[in-house]
Amino acid sequence: MSNGVRGQRRFQLILIKPSHYDDHGYVIQWFRSIMPSNSLAALYGLAIDAAERHVLGPDVSIEVTPIDETNTRIKPNRIIAQLNRNGDFGLVAMVGVQSNQFPRAVDIARPLRAAGVPVVIGGFHVSGCMSMLAEMQPDIQEALDLGVSLFAGEAEEQLDGLLRDAASGRLQPIYNYLNDLPSIRSAPVPFLLRKHVKRTAGNYSTFDAGRGCPYQCSFCTIINVQGRKSRRRSPDDVEHIIRQNWAAGIHRFFITDDNLARNQDLGAHPRPHHQTPHGGGHQRQSDDPGRYPVPQDPELRRKVCKGRRNPRFHRD
């Protein structure tokens, strides 16, 4: 479950995508979850890139462990013991935490903080509340009172600083980068190892092709968190992601985009050299619900089918 670069000291970075509780208070969990976490893949890719660049110095390696609680049990005592064996040199980061997952994230953080483990929580709940609400919400204040750091915004271009603060014992209570939306073109690509992908029902990997949307739909929170400027990965980025996964034995992809139909690079994605290396594989594309009538867009369907993709547009 880990990947690292050798060095004299090891910084333990544990990335957790929390699940949420059902109506009876039990953590929802499957032997194999339906889909991998896009946020977990994005943060894992960024973390591995940071490790390879030795952002904590040439004498410090970073060991990255991704955990998706929807298919893996979280045992705080084991995490505490793992960090204790390493001199408590590390960080637990809860990634992509949505509103229904925030109570579970705080419950995971509670014993970790009691043991002195540094914890940071990021995701749509933190970012959305800080972006849209004037006052600090009680659940977020509770996390702060526990000593949990909060991360609002996107981690590209900001993860290095967070890791340096954690390594030096100087984590700030709040990191707010909502007004510093990064470009994701040529950014480190989302990635999960095959052994993590195999914990999903369809053996899918996942990545986001674009973020942000220029429209102002009243039901949508995207624009309040990821902005009204469309930012997207280049066709070369997409090719690199697919080839990297293919080399790892991962041939199926769940692609998200805040506004796929209006991605200006869409026509370039299905070029012949962007097909899977052996002409196989399956890709699923998803857009936020209700944004546009995908089945009625003949040009989008033509481009997707030309690229030998197997699209399923989700509106639920």
C-alpha positions in Angstrom: 0.0 0.0 0.0 3.0 2.3 -0.1 5.5 3.7 -2.4 8.6 5.7 -1.4 12.0 6.8 -2.3 15.0 5.7 -0.3 16.6 8.1 2.1 18.1 8.4 5.6 14.8 9.4 7.2 11.3 8.4 6.2 8.4 10.7 6.3 5.2 8.7 6.5 2.3 10.3 4.5 -0.9 8.4 4.9 -3.7 9.5 2.5 -7.2 8.4 3.6 -10.4 8.8 1.7 -13.0 8.3 4.4 -16.4 6.6 3.9 -19.5 7.7 5.7 -22.1 6.3 8.1 -25.4 4.7 7.2 -28.7 5.5 8.9 -27.8 3.2 11.8 -24.4 4.6 12.4 -22.3 1.9 10.7 -19.5 2.8 8.4 -20.5 1.9 4.8 -17.9 -0.5 3.4 -17.7 -3.1 0.7 -15.3 -6.0 -0.1 -14.9 -4.2 -3.5 -16.1 -0.6 -3.8 -17.9 0.6 -7.0 -15.4 3.2 -8.1 -12.0 4.4 -7.0 -11.7 7.8 -5.4 -10.7 10.5 -7.9 -9.3 12.7 -5.1 -7.2 9.8 -3.7 -5.7 9.2 -7.1 -4.9 12.9 -7.6 -3.3 13.3 -4.2 -1.4 10.0 -4.6 0.1 11.2 -7.9 1.0 14.5 -6.4 2.6 12.9 -3.4 4.7 10.5 -5.4 5.9 13.4 -7.5 6.9 15.3 -4.3 8.7 12.2 -3.1 10.6 11.8 -6.3 11.6 15.5 -6.2 12.8 15.1 -2.5 10.8 18.2 -1.4 11.8 17.5 2.2 15.5 17.4 1.4 17.9 14.9 -0.1 18.2 13.0 3.2 14.5 12.5 3.7 12.3 10.0 1.8 8.6 10.2 1.7 6.6 6.9 2.0 3.0 7.3 0.7 0.2 5.0 1.8 -3.2 5.5 0.1 -6.3 4.1 1.9 -9.8 4.1 0.6 -12.1 3.3 3.5 -15.0 2.2 1.2 -13.0 -1.0 0.6 -10.4 -1.0 3.4 -10.8 -1.0 7.2 -9.2 2.0 9.0 -7.6 1.0 12.2 -6.3 4.2 14.0 -4.3 2.2 16.5 -2.3 0.6 13.7 -1.7 4.0 12.1 -0.5 5.4 15.5 1.8 2.4 15.9 3.2 2.8 12.4 4.0 6.5 13.0 5.4 5.8 16.5 7.8 3.3 15.0 8.9 6.0 12.7 9.5 8.6 15.4 6.1 10.2 14.8 7.6 11.7 11.6 4.6 11.9 9.3 1.2 13.2 8.4 -2.3 11.8 8.0 -4.3 13.5 5.3 -8.0 13.0 4.8 -8.6 13.7 1.1 -11.7 14.6 -0.9 -13.9 14.7 2.1 -17.5 15.5 1.2 -20.2 16.8 3.6 -21.6 13.3 4.4 -18.1 12.0 5.0 -16.9 14.8 7.3 -18.3 13.3 10.5 -16.5 10.1 9.8 -13.3 12.0 8.9 -13.4 13.8 12.3 -14.1 10.5 14.1 -11.0 9.0 12.5 -9.0 12.0 13.4 -10.1 12.0 17.0 -7.9 9.2 18.3 -5.0 10.2 16.0 -4.9 13.7 17.5 -5.2 12.3 21.0 -2.0 10.4 20.2 -0.3 13.5 18.8 -0.5 12.5 15.2 -0.7 15.5 12.8 -3.9 15.4 10.7 -5.2 17.5 7.9 -8.6 17.4 6.3 -9.4 18.7 2.8 -12.2 18.3 0.3 -15.4 19.8 -0.8 -17.0 20.2 2.6 -14.1 22.3 4.0 -13.7 24.2 0.7 -17.4 24.7 0.1 -18.2 25.9 3.7 -15.2 28.4 3.6 -16.2 29.6 0.2 -19.9 30.0 0.6 -20.6 30.6 4.3 -19.6 33.7 6.3 -19.3 32.0 9.7 -17.2 28.9 10.7 -19.5 25.9 10.9 -19.8 24.0 14.2 -18.4 20.7 12.7 -15.5 22.4 11.2 -14.8 24.3 14.4 -14.9 21.0 16.3 -12.1 19.7 14.0 -10.1 22.8 14.6 -10.5 22.4 18.4 -9.1 18.9 18.1 -6.0 20.3 16.5 -6.9 19.2 13.0 -5.6 21.4 10.2 -7.9 22.2 7.4 -7.1 22.6 3.7 -9.3 24.5 1.4 -8.7 24.6 -2.3 -6.6 22.3 -4.6 -3.3 20.7 -3.7 -1.4 21.2 -7.0 1.4 23.7 -6.4 0.6 23.7 -2.6 1.3 20.2 -1.4 5.1 20.8 -1.1 4.5 23.6 1.4 2.1 21.5 3.4 4.5 18.6 3.6 7.4 20.9 4.7 5.2 22.4 7.5 4.2 18.9 8.7 7.8 17.7 8.6 9.0 20.7 10.6 6.1 20.5 13.1 4.6 23.8 12.0 1.3 22.9 10.6 -1.1 25.9 10.3 -4.7 25.6 11.5 -6.1 26.6 8.1 -4.6 26.5 4.6 -6.9 28.5 2.3 -6.0 28.4 -1.4 -9.5 29.0 -2.8 -8.3 32.0 -4.6 -5.2 30.3 -6.0 -6.7 27.8 -8.4 -3.8 26.0 -10.2 -3.4 25.0 -13.8 -3.7 21.2 -14.1 -2.1 21.2 -17.6 1.2 19.2 -17.3 0.6 18.7 -13.6 1.6 15.4 -11.9 -1.0 12.9 -13.1 -3.5 11.0 -10.9 -2.5 7.4 -10.3 -3.3 4.4 -8.1 -1.3 1.2 -8.0 -3.0 -1.9 -9.5 -3.4 -3.5 -6.1 -5.6 -0.6 -5.0 -7.5 -0.5 -8.3 -8.3 -4.2 -7.9 -10.3 -3.4 -4.8 -12.9 -1.8 -7.0 -15.7 -3.9 -8.7 -14.7 -3.0 -12.2 -11.0 -2.6 -11.8 -11.2 1.0 -12.9 -8.7 3.7 -12.5 -9.8 7.3 -12.5 -8.7 10.8 -13.3 -10.2 14.3 -13.9 -9.9 15.7 -17.4 -11.0 19.2 -16.4 -12.1 21.4 -13.5 -14.2 24.5 -13.2 -17.2 25.7 -15.2 -18.2 29.1 -16.6 -21.9 28.7 -15.9 -23.8 29.7 -12.8 -26.3 26.9 -12.2 -28.2 27.5 -9.0 -27.9 23.9 -7.8 -24.2 23.6 -8.4 -21.3 24.0 -5.9 -18.5 23.4 -8.4 -18.1 27.1 -9.3 -17.8 28.0 -5.6 -14.9 25.6 -5.0 -13.2 25.0 -8.4 -14.1 28.3 -10.0 -15.8 29.5 -13.1 -12.7 29.2 -15.3 -12.4 25.9 -17.1 -9.0 24.3 -16.5 -8.1 21.1 -18.2 -5.4 18.5 -18.8 -3.9 18.6 -22.3 -4.3 15.7 -24.8 -0.7 14.7 -24.1 -1.5 14.6 -20.3 -4.4 12.2 -21.0 -2.2 10.1 -23.2 0.4 9.9 -20.5 -2.2 8.9 -17.9 -3.5 6.1 -20.0 -0.1 4.8 -21.0 1.1 4.9 -17.4 -1.9 2.9 -16.2 -1.7 0.5 -19.1 1.9 -0.3 -18.2 0.7 -1.1 -14.7 -1.9 -3.5 -16.1 -4.8 -1.1 -15.6 -7.0 -0.9 -18.8 -10.3 0.7 -17.6 -10.8 4.4 -16.7 -13.5 6.5 -15.1 -13.0 10.0 -16.3 -14.6 13.0 -14.6 -14.9 16.6 -15.8 -16.8 19.6 -14.4 -18.0 20.4 -17.9 -16.8 17.7 -20.4 -19.0 18.9 -23.3 -17.4 22.3 -23.3 -13.8 21.1 -23.0 -12.1 22.8 -25.9 -9.5 20.0 -26.2 -12.2 17.4 -26.6 -11.6 17.1 -30.3 -7.9 16.4 -29.8 -8.4 13.6 -27.2 -9.6 10.8 -29.5 -6.6 11.2 -31.9 -5.3 7.7 -33.0 -2.1 7.9 -30.9 -4.3 8.6 -27.8 -6.0 5.3 -28.1 -5.0 2.6 -25.7 -1.8 0.9 -26.8 -3.5 -2.2 -28.2 -6.8 -0.6 -29.3 -8.5 -2.1 -26.3 -9.6 -0.9 -22.9 -12.7 0.9 -21.8 -13.2 4.4 -20.7 -16.2 5.8 -18.9 -16.9 9.5 -18.9 -18.9 11.4 -16.3 -20.1 15.0 -16.0 -21.9 16.7 -13.2 -25.6 15.9 -13.2 -28.0 18.0 -15.2 -25.3 20.2 -16.7 -26.2 19.5 -20.3 -28.2 16.9 -22.3 -25.3 14.7 -23.4 -27.4 12.2 -25.4 -28.7 15.0 -27.5 -25.2 16.3 -28.4 -24.3 14.5 -31.7 -20.9 16.2 -32.0 -19.8 15.0 -28.6 -21.1 11.5 -29.3 -19.3 11.4 -32.7 -15.9 12.5 -31.1 -16.2 10.0 -28.3 -17.1 7.1 -30.5 -14.4 8.0 -32.9 -11.9 7.5 -30.1 -13.1 3.9 -29.6 -14.4 4.8 -26.1 -17.2 3.1 -24.3 -18.9 6.2 -22.8 -21.6 6.1 -20.1 -22.9 9.6 -19.2 -24.2 9.6 -15.6 -27.0 12.0 -14.6 -27.8 10.6 -11.1 
